[in-house]
Amino acid sequence: LRVGLVWRGNPAHEQDDQRSISLELLAPLLDVPGVAWYSLQFGAPAAEIPKSPFAGRIEDLSPRITDFGATAAAISALDLVIAVD
């Protein structure tokens, strides 16, 4: 199973504190067997990956997500996307 994750919304949104979580809070998902994890997160929040339990266990797709078309292509290659927003 290929699963994409997005854990933070737009930091400029006035209610971002209610729409975003830390990647570390998703760590219990790592116990699900047979899952390959992919980060669809971009910008500063992607820097959380190396400091999280997902380090070495999630592929960061942000360098390949350059526009909406690339985002759609990445999502279409996944079985599931889990997003906070």
C-alpha positions in Angstrom: 0.0 0.0 0.0 1.4 3.4 -1.0 0.2 6.2 1.3 0.8 9.9 1.1 0.9 12.2 4.1 0.2 15.9 4.5 0.4 17.1 8.1 0.4 20.9 7.9 -1.8 23.4 6.1 -1.0 27.0 5.1 0.8 28.7 8.0 -0.7 32.0 6.9 -4.2 30.8 7.5 -5.8 32.5 10.6 -6.8 29.1 12.0 -3.7 27.1 11.1 -3.2 26.0 14.7 -6.5 24.1 14.3 -5.6 22.7 10.8 -2.0 21.5 11.3 -0.3 18.9 13.5 3.3 17.8 14.0 4.5 14.8 11.9 5.4 13.1 15.1 1.7 12.8 16.0 1.3 10.5 13.0 4.0 8.1 14.3 1.5 5.4 15.4 0.7 4.9 11.6 4.2 3.4 11.3 2.9 0.3 13.1 0.6 -0.5 10.1 2.3 -3.3 8.2 2.8 -3.3 4.5 2.7 0.4 4.0 5.2 2.5 2.0 5.0 6.2 3.1 5.3 9.2 0.9 5.4 12.8 2.0 3.4 15.3 -0.1 4.3 18.0 2.3 6.4 20.9 1.0 8.1 23.9 2.4 9.4 24.3 5.9 7.3 21.5 7.4 9.1 18.9 5.2 12.1 19.7 7.3 10.4 17.8 10.2 11.0 14.5 8.4 14.6 13.9 9.5 13.8 14.7 13.1 10.7 12.5 13.3 10.0 8.7 13.7 9.4 8.8 9.9 13.1 9.5 9.2 14.3 6.9 6.8 10.8 5.4 6.5 9.1 8.0 4.3 10.0 9.2 0.8 9.9 13.0 0.5 8.2 13.8 -2.8 8.5 17.6 -2.4 11.4 18.0 -4.8 9.2 16.6 -7.5 6.1 18.5 -6.7 6.6 21.7 -8.7 2.9 22.6 -9.6 -0.6 21.3 -9.5 0.0 18.8 -12.4 2.9 17.3 -10.5 0.8 17.1 -7.4 -2.0 15.4 -9.2 0.5 12.9 -10.8 2.0 12.1 -7.4 -1.5 11.6 -5.8 -2.6 9.4 -8.7 0.3 7.0 -8.1 -0.8 6.5 -4.4 -3.4 4.2 -3.0 -4.4 6.6 -0.2 -3.7 10.2 1.0 -4.0 11.2 4.6 -4.2 14.9 5.0 -5.0 17.2 7.9 -6.8 19.8 5.8 
